[in-house]
Amino acid sequence: MRKRRPGRLICLLCCLTLCACGVIEYAPPATVPDSVAVPDTLPGRAANLLEYETLLRVDGRDIPAWQYLYWLSLACDRAATLSDAPDWNAVREQALMNTALYASVETLAARHGVAFDDTDREAVAERWRLRCDAYGGEDAYLKEIARYGLNRERAETLFRVALLYGKLRELCKDGGELAPSQADLDALAKTSGDIRIDRILSADGDRAAAKRRAEAFFNQLNGASNQAALFSELTWEGVDHTGPRSLKDGVFDERLTQAARTLQVGQISGIIESDDGFSILRRLPPERDGLLETWLRRTVEQTAQSADVELTERYFTLKPSAFAAALKELRNHDFS
């Protein structure tokens, strides 16, 4: 990512207005509703940020604070499960990269004319219903996602990005605008390994909350008519965005590696607990479909890595360590 840091926010806003004159037209910057005078979510209160305040911009796309704080919350939770002394700079960079990945899915969709239709809106509503059912009702699900600063509107925004990702997958097939050449596929096949695994990872400083999240994912997969497609979408709602990988690279600990080796191609594991959280694994086929999934993920990653990211001074004054401590205290108070 090409990151730029302005001297003052007012200068940034002027620069953003000038930078918006590109090939792609974007929606105007989000405005803060009059009714929102103070932060109204746990992450917003922990960061002392208004949820619709522009915290950064990715390739001309305004990112409201709640989106970045969602990814920062997840990154802090995962860091807390892995170490008593997290690398907070790494946490900040992970949250920024995840934010850029999501924005890049939208960028690619706009670039290739991928848009939402009535069927997609129905799919978003269905996803919400299924998620509520998995948690035992809408109230229970709303309480769970409130830990990360989400309400129904914000959760459905994330659902829409996952569905856009699925539409981009269609463009990777033969004749599509994102389709790789045979040479590209051959190169991918040589590095994919004999056993390729994807995973959904739920991690939280609160192990019980992480387990509930993993159980909700698993319940959705059990009732899905197309488990493979849903699994790929749900990986974006977990905290592991590495994508499909080869076991020979030593990417998993022994417990996860052993579980992965028992899976048949296309099979999904149960919930596996390890030091970094609760995982659900899927063994991917070595054929073309699996390679196309890897190709799309790399395309999104490359778009994110080359993105022009503009950061406000408020972004830099937000310290992940202080945010994590404040968020933990607020959660203990609100959910005790």
C-alpha positions in Angstrom: 0.0 0.0 0.0 1.2 3.5 -0.8 0.4 5.4 2.3 0.3 9.1 2.6 0.1 11.1 5.8 -1.2 14.7 5.6 -0.2 17.4 8.0 -3.8 18.3 9.0 -7.2 16.8 8.4 -8.4 19.9 6.5 -5.5 19.6 4.1 -6.4 15.9 3.6 -9.9 16.7 2.7 -8.8 19.2 0.1 -6.4 16.6 -1.4 -9.0 14.0 -1.4 -11.4 16.2 -3.4 -8.7 16.7 -6.0 -7.7 13.0 -6.0 -11.2 11.9 -6.7 -11.0 13.0 -10.3 -10.1 9.6 -11.7 -11.5 7.1 -14.2 -13.9 5.5 -11.6 -16.6 7.6 -9.9 -17.1 7.0 -6.2 -19.9 7.9 -3.9 -19.4 11.2 -2.0 -17.8 11.1 1.5 -20.0 9.7 4.2 -21.4 12.4 6.5 -22.0 12.2 10.2 -25.7 12.1 11.0 -26.9 15.0 13.1 -28.2 12.5 15.7 -24.7 11.1 16.3 -23.0 13.5 18.5 -20.9 11.0 20.5 -19.5 7.5 19.7 -22.4 5.1 19.9 -20.6 1.7 19.8 -18.1 0.0 22.0 -15.2 0.3 19.5 -16.2 3.9 18.8 -16.1 4.7 22.5 -12.8 2.9 23.0 -11.3 5.0 20.2 -13.3 8.1 20.9 -14.2 8.3 17.3 -17.5 9.0 15.6 -18.5 5.9 13.6 -19.1 7.7 10.3 -16.0 9.9 10.6 -13.6 9.4 7.6 -10.5 7.8 9.1 -8.8 6.9 5.9 -9.3 6.6 2.1 -8.4 3.7 -0.1 -8.1 4.4 -3.8 -10.4 7.4 -3.5 -12.9 5.4 -1.4 -13.8 7.0 2.0 -13.6 4.5 4.8 -15.8 5.3 7.8 -14.3 4.8 11.2 -16.6 1.9 12.1 -15.1 -0.3 9.3 -11.5 0.2 10.4 -12.5 -0.2 14.1 -14.2 -3.5 13.2 -11.0 -4.9 11.8 -8.9 -3.3 14.5 -11.1 -5.0 17.1 -10.6 -8.4 15.5 -6.8 -7.8 15.1 -6.5 -6.9 18.8 -8.6 -9.9 19.9 -6.4 -12.2 17.8 -3.2 -10.7 19.1 -4.4 -11.1 22.7 -4.9 -14.8 22.1 -1.4 -15.3 20.7 0.8 -13.2 23.1 0.9 -11.5 26.4 3.0 -8.8 24.7 1.5 -8.2 21.2 3.4 -6.4 18.5 1.0 -3.4 18.3 2.5 -2.0 15.2 1.8 -5.4 13.5 -1.7 -5.2 14.9 -2.2 -1.8 13.3 -0.8 -2.9 10.0 -3.0 -6.1 10.0 -6.2 -4.0 10.6 -5.2 -1.6 7.9 -4.5 -4.4 5.4 -7.8 -6.1 6.1 -9.6 -2.8 5.7 -7.8 -2.3 2.3 -8.7 -5.8 1.3 -12.4 -5.2 1.7 -12.1 -1.8 0.0 -10.2 -3.5 -2.9 -13.0 -6.0 -3.4 -15.3 -3.0 -3.9 -12.7 -1.3 -6.1 -12.4 -4.3 -8.4 -16.2 -4.7 -8.6 -16.6 -1.1 -9.7 -13.7 -1.4 -12.1 -15.3 -4.4 -13.8 -18.9 -3.2 -13.8 -20.1 -5.6 -11.1 -23.2 -4.2 -9.4 -25.9 -5.3 -7.0 -29.4 -6.3 -8.2 -32.6 -7.3 -6.5 -31.5 -10.9 -6.3 -28.3 -9.8 -4.4 -30.4 -7.7 -2.0 -32.5 -10.7 -1.3 -29.4 -12.8 -0.7 -28.2 -10.2 1.9 -31.5 -10.4 3.7 -31.3 -14.2 3.7 -27.7 -14.1 5.0 -28.9 -11.9 7.9 -31.8 -14.3 8.7 -29.5 -17.4 8.6 -26.9 -15.6 10.8 -29.6 -14.7 13.4 -30.9 -18.3 13.3 -27.4 -19.6 13.9 -27.1 -17.4 17.1 -30.6 -18.3 18.4 -32.4 -15.2 17.3 -31.9 -11.6 16.1 -31.4 -10.2 19.6 -28.7 -12.7 20.4 -26.9 -11.9 17.1 -27.2 -8.2 17.6 -25.6 -8.5 21.0 -22.8 -10.6 19.6 -21.9 -8.2 16.8 -22.2 -5.2 19.1 -18.9 -6.4 20.6 -17.3 -5.3 17.2 -19.3 -2.1 16.7 -21.8 -3.6 14.2 -25.5 -3.2 13.8 -27.7 -4.7 11.1 -26.9 -2.0 8.6 -23.1 -2.4 9.1 -23.2 -6.2 9.1 -25.1 -6.2 5.8 -22.5 -3.9 4.4 -19.9 -6.6 5.1 -22.3 -9.2 3.7 -22.5 -7.2 0.4 -18.7 -7.2 0.1 -18.7 -11.0 0.5 -21.3 -11.3 -2.2 -19.3 -9.0 -4.5 -16.3 -11.3 -4.0 -18.5 -14.2 -5.2 -19.4 -12.2 -8.3 -15.7 -11.4 -9.0 -15.1 -15.2 -8.8 -17.4 -15.6 -11.8 -15.2 -13.2 -13.8 -12.2 -15.5 -13.2 -13.8 -18.2 -15.3 -13.0 -18.8 -19.0 -13.7 -15.6 -21.0 -14.1 -13.4 -17.9 -12.3 -10.2 -17.4 -10.3 -11.5 -14.5 -9.6 -14.9 -16.1 -5.9 -16.1 -15.8 -4.0 -17.5 -18.7 -3.1 -21.1 -18.8 0.5 -20.2 -18.1 -0.7 -18.4 -14.9 -2.6 -21.4 -13.8 0.3 -23.7 -14.5 2.6 -21.5 -12.4 0.0 -21.6 -9.6 -0.3 -25.3 -9.7 3.4 -25.8 -9.2 3.4 -23.9 -5.9 0.0 -25.0 -4.6 1.3 -28.2 -2.9 -0.3 -31.7 -2.6 -2.7 -30.7 0.2 -4.3 -27.3 0.0 -6.3 -26.0 2.9 -8.5 -23.0 3.5 -9.8 -22.0 6.9 -12.3 -19.9 8.8 -10.7 -18.6 12.0 -12.6 -17.1 15.0 -10.3 -15.4 17.5 -11.2 -13.2 20.4 -9.7 -12.2 23.7 -12.8 -13.8 25.1 -12.5 -17.5 24.2 -16.2 -18.1 24.8 -17.1 -15.4 22.4 -14.7 -16.8 19.8 -16.2 -20.3 20.2 -19.7 -18.9 19.8 -18.7 -17.2 16.6 -17.1 -20.4 15.3 -20.2 -22.4 16.1 -22.4 -19.9 14.2 -20.1 -20.3 11.2 -20.3 -24.1 11.5 -24.1 -24.1 11.8 -24.4 -22.0 8.6 -22.2 -24.4 6.7 -24.2 -27.4 7.8 -27.4 -25.9 6.4 -25.8 -24.6 3.2 -26.8 -25.9 -0.3 -23.4 -24.8 -1.6 -20.9 -25.3 1.2 -17.8 -24.5 -0.9 -19.1 -21.1 -1.9 -20.3 -20.2 1.6 -17.0 -21.3 3.1 -15.1 -19.0 0.8 -17.3 -16.1 1.8 -17.1 -16.8 5.5 -13.3 -16.8 5.5 -13.6 -13.0 5.0 -15.7 -12.7 8.2 -13.1 -14.6 10.2 -9.7 -13.1 11.1 -7.5 -15.3 8.8 -7.2 -13.8 5.3 -4.2 -15.7 4.2 -6.4 -17.8 1.8 -5.7 -21.3 0.5 -2.3 -22.6 1.4 -0.2 -25.7 1.3 0.5 -27.8 4.3 4.1 -28.3 3.3 4.7 -24.7 4.1 4.3 -25.4 7.8 1.5 -22.8 8.2 -0.4 -24.6 10.9 0.5 -26.0 14.3 0.5 -29.7 14.7 -3.1 -30.1 15.9 -4.4 -28.3 12.8 -2.0 -30.0 10.5 -3.1 -33.4 11.7 -6.8 -32.5 11.3 -6.1 -31.2 7.8 -4.4 -34.4 6.7 -7.5 -36.5 7.6 -9.8 -34.5 5.3 -10.9 -35.7 1.9 -10.9 -33.2 -1.0 -13.9 -30.9 -0.6 -14.5 -32.0 3.0 -15.0 -29.5 5.9 -13.7 -30.2 9.4 -15.4 -29.7 12.7 -14.4 -26.9 15.0 -10.8 -27.3 16.0 -9.4 -25.4 19.0 -5.8 -24.2 19.0 -3.7 -21.5 20.5 -4.8 -18.9 17.9 -8.5 -19.5 18.3 -11.2 -21.8 16.8 -10.8 -23.0 13.2 -12.9 -24.7 10.6 -10.8 -26.2 7.8 -11.7 -27.2 4.2 -9.5 -29.3 1.9 -9.5 -27.7 -1.6 -9.4 -29.6 -4.9 -6.2 -29.4 -6.9 -8.1 -28.8 -10.1 -8.9 -25.6 -11.9 -11.6 -24.3 -9.5 -9.1 -24.3 -6.6 -6.5 -22.5 -8.6 -9.0 -19.9 -9.7 -9.9 -19.2 -6.0 -6.2 -18.7 -5.3 -5.9 -16.5 -8.4 -8.8 -14.3 -7.2 -7.4 -13.9 -3.7 -4.0 -12.9 -5.1 -5.7 -10.4 -7.4 -7.5 -8.8 -4.5 -4.3 -8.9 -2.4 -2.3 -7.2 -5.2 -5.0 -4.6 -5.6 -4.8 -3.9 -1.8 -1.0 -3.9 -1.8 -0.8 -1.3 -4.6 -3.7 0.8 -3.3 -3.2 4.5 -2.7 -4.1 4.9 1.0 -4.5 8.3 2.6 -4.5 8.4 6.4 -5.7 11.1 8.7 -3.7 12.3 11.7 -6.4 10.7 13.8 -5.5 7.3 12.4 -1.9 7.7 13.8 -3.0 9.0 17.2 -5.2 6.0 17.7 -2.9 3.6 19.6 -3.9 -0.1 19.3 -2.7 -1.0 22.8 -4.8 1.7 24.4 -7.7 0.9 22.2 -7.5 -2.8 23.1 -7.4 -2.0 26.8 -10.4 0.4 26.6 -12.4 -2.0 24.5 -11.8 -4.9 26.9 -13.0 -2.7 29.8 -16.1 -1.6 28.0 -17.0 -5.1 27.0 -16.6 -6.3 30.6 -18.8 -3.6 31.7 -21.5 -3.9 29.0 -21.5 -7.7 28.7 -20.9 -8.8 32.3 
